[in-house]
Amino acid sequence: MKVLITDAGYSSLDIEADVLVKAGHELVVASCRTPEEVIEAAAGVDALLVQFAPITVDVFEALPQLRLVSRYGVGVDVVDTEAARDHGVWVCNVPDYGTTEVALHAVALLLALLRNVTGHDREVRAGHWDYHLGGQLRRPSSLTFGVVGLGRIGRMTAGRAAPWFGAAAGYDPYVAGSDWPKGVERLSLEDLFARSSAITLHLPLNESTRGLVGADLLGRMPSGSYLVNTARGGLVDLDALVEALDSGKLAGAALDVLPEEPPPQDHPLLTHPRALITPHVAWYSAEAEVELRRKAAQNIVDWRQTGRPTYAVVEGR
């Protein structure tokens, strides 16, 4: 069987080769950025291992022999999953490789905002030694903590951070009542934003969630609130976010993901004193990277051996 790695930002692909070649599969490597480049590189290929290359309906139509797409990571928004389903192509991901890392990063960003760590650091480096200069800080026990999305990562983030707050609330229409985490009040999305002074996002990106956090939801938050996004950049309307920061509706925002990565150097968030930006690193640890790469490749091996990948998102034929 022939497998194409469409794109991967790693200096070596020895980990993937160790899984795939040892299992008897031919491995081809490309650096695709467009659907057209994927189509050209994937002639005669049975399975794709994808990082950021767009796998569109045109790809599926041009490659009738394609049977499986495995994505490095949790999100599969680079893949047109409806087109995959229509063409009987399996789509799979790696949902559990970086749960601890992302939850840890979300909590780290949240704490950095609550204590204005970067603001104090900036003042000290400028020669100012005065705790007032970092602005007013609030005691978390007087605030409500909100979690949007209570899958693996959201649940872990809630479990770690909620004990510091006076109350915790959550929104997730897909979690059954029997699986709802204890100590987290279930609210509608609008009510959660209206009542929470600190919110973390843990949602997938799809047509129903793209631009979800915009002027309406941000406008419902109490003045001086905080927002953390370690999920998908497209969840947040950045123009509305900058406006909320400028107006004081938000006292701080921390983003590990952005709609465009890296962002334009003149984007106002990069110089905003109340914005904290990290370079899509929440998922990363040395151990998580190895686990991600091995499991993404193992999806393909398992499918070939058993007829089903380990982590199926779309059922193929």
URQUI-V629597 format. One record per residue. N is the residue number from 1. SS is DSSP state (alpha for helix, beta for strand, coil for the rest). OMEGA is omega in whole degrees, -180 to 180 (NA if undefined). Layout:
BEGIN
<<N,SS,OMEGA> <N,SS,OMEGA>>
END
This chain:
BEGIN
<<1,coil,-176> <2,beta,-178> <3,beta,176> <4,beta,165> <5,beta,-174> <6,coil,-178> <7,coil,179> <8,coil,-177> <9,coil,-180> <10,coil,-177> <11,coil,179> <12,coil,178> <13,coil,-179> <14,alpha,-178> <15,alpha,179> <16,alpha,180> <17,alpha,-180> <18,alpha,179> <19,alpha,-170> <20,alpha,-177> <21,coil,178> <22,coil,179> <23,coil,174> <24,coil,-178> <25,coil,175> <26,beta,-176> <27,beta,177> <28,beta,-176> <29,beta,178> <30,coil,176> <31,coil,-173> <32,coil,176> <33,coil,-176> <34,coil,175> <35,alpha,-180> <36,alpha,178> <37,alpha,176> <38,alpha,-179> <39,alpha,-180> <40,alpha,-176> <41,alpha,-170> <42,coil,178> <43,coil,179> <44,coil,-176> <45,coil,179> <46,coil,-175> <47,beta,178> <48,beta,170> <49,beta,-164> <50,beta,171> <51,coil,-178> <52,coil,-177> <53,coil,-179> <54,coil,179> <55,beta,-171> <56,coil,177> <57,alpha,178> <58,alpha,178> <59,alpha,-178> <60,alpha,180> <61,alpha,-178> <62,alpha,-175> <63,coil,-177> <64,coil,180> <65,coil,-177> <66,coil,-177> <67,coil,-175> <68,beta,173> <69,beta,177> <70,beta,-176> <71,beta,168> <72,coil,176> <73,coil,-178> <74,coil,-176> <75,coil,177> <76,coil,-176> <77,coil,175> <78,coil,-179> <79,beta,172> <80,coil,-172> <81,alpha,178> <82,alpha,177> <83,alpha,177> <84,alpha,-180> <85,alpha,180> <86,alpha,-178> <87,coil,177> <88,coil,-178> <89,coil,175> <90,beta,170> <91,beta,-179> <92,beta,-177> <93,coil,175> <94,coil,-170> <95,coil,-169> <96,coil,-173> <97,coil,-173> <98,coil,-177> <99,alpha,-178> <100,alpha,-178> <101,alpha,-178> <102,alpha,178> <103,alpha,178> <104,alpha,-179> <105,alpha,178> <106,alpha,179> <107,alpha,179> <108,alpha,179> <109,alpha,179> <110,alpha,-180> <111,alpha,178> <112,alpha,177> <113,alpha,-176> <114,alpha,-180> <115,coil,-180> <116,coil,-176> <117,alpha,-178> <118,alpha,178> <119,alpha,178> <120,alpha,178> <121,alpha,-180> <122,alpha,-179> <123,alpha,179> <124,alpha,180> <125,alpha,178> <126,coil,177> <127,coil,-178> <128,coil,-180> <129,coil,-175> <130,coil,-175> <131,alpha,179> <132,alpha,-172> <133,alpha,179> <134,alpha,180> <135,coil,-179> <136,coil,177> <137,coil,-179> <138,coil,175> <139,coil,-177> <140,alpha,-178> <141,alpha,176> <142,alpha,-174> <143,coil,172> <144,beta,-180> <145,beta,-180> <146,beta,179> <147,beta,179> <148,beta,-176> <149,coil,-175> <150,coil,168> <151,coil,-177> <152,alpha,-174> <153,alpha,180> <154,alpha,179> <155,alpha,179> <156,alpha,178> <157,alpha,178> <158,alpha,-179> <159,alpha,-179> <160,alpha,-171> <161,alpha,-172> <162,alpha,-177> <163,alpha,179> <164,alpha,-172> <165,coil,178> <166,coil,179> <167,beta,178> <168,beta,180> <169,beta,-178> <170,beta,174> <171,beta,173> <172,coil,-177> <173,coil,-175> <174,coil,180> <175,coil,-180> <176,coil,-179> <177,alpha,-179> <178,alpha,180> <179,alpha,-176> <180,coil,-176> <181,coil,179> <182,coil,177> <183,coil,179> <184,coil,-180> <185,beta,180> <186,beta,-178> <187,coil,168> <188,coil,-179> <189,alpha,-179> <190,alpha,180> <191,alpha,179> <192,alpha,179> <193,alpha,-179> <194,alpha,-174> <195,alpha,-173> <196,coil,177> <197,coil,176> <198,beta,-175> <199,beta,172> <200,beta,-177> <201,beta,-179> <202,coil,-176> <203,coil,168> <204,coil,176> <205,coil,175> <206,coil,-176> <207,coil,-178> <208,coil,-178> <209,coil,-179> <210,coil,-179> <211,coil,-175> <212,coil,-177> <213,beta,-179> <214,coil,-175> <215,alpha,-177> <216,alpha,-178> <217,alpha,179> <218,alpha,180> <219,alpha,179> <220,alpha,-175> <221,coil,174> <222,coil,178> <223,coil,180> <224,coil,-178> <225,beta,-176> <226,beta,178> <227,beta,178> <228,beta,176> <229,beta,174> <230,coil,-173> <231,coil,-180> <232,coil,-175> <233,alpha,-177> <234,alpha,178> <235,alpha,-171> <236,beta,172> <237,coil,-173> <238,alpha,177> <239,alpha,178> <240,alpha,180> <241,alpha,179> <242,alpha,179> <243,alpha,179> <244,alpha,176> <245,alpha,-179> <246,alpha,-176> <247,alpha,-176> <248,coil,174> <249,coil,172> <250,beta,173> <251,beta,180> <252,beta,175> <253,beta,179> <254,beta,-176> <255,beta,171> <256,coil,-177> <257,coil,-179> <258,coil,179> <259,coil,177> <260,coil,-177> <261,coil,-7> <262,coil,-179> <263,coil,173> <264,coil,-175> <265,coil,179> <266,coil,180> <267,coil,-175> <268,alpha,179> <269,alpha,-176> <270,alpha,179> <271,alpha,-178> <272,coil,-176> <273,coil,-179> <274,coil,177> <275,beta,178> <276,beta,-175> <277,beta,172> <278,coil,-167> <279,coil,179> <280,coil,-174> <281,coil,-174> <282,coil,-177> <283,coil,-161> <284,coil,155> <285,coil,180> <286,alpha,-179> <287,alpha,-180> <288,alpha,-180> <289,alpha,178> <290,alpha,-180> <291,alpha,179> <292,alpha,-175> <293,alpha,179> <294,alpha,-177> <295,alpha,177> <296,alpha,177> <297,alpha,-178> <298,alpha,174> <299,alpha,-177> <300,alpha,180> <301,alpha,-179> <302,alpha,178> <303,alpha,-179> <304,alpha,-176> <305,alpha,-173> <306,alpha,-177> <307,coil,-179> <308,coil,175> <309,coil,-178> <310,coil,-173> <311,coil,-177> <312,beta,173> <313,beta,176> <314,beta,179> <315,coil,178> <316,coil,177> <317,coil,NA>>
END
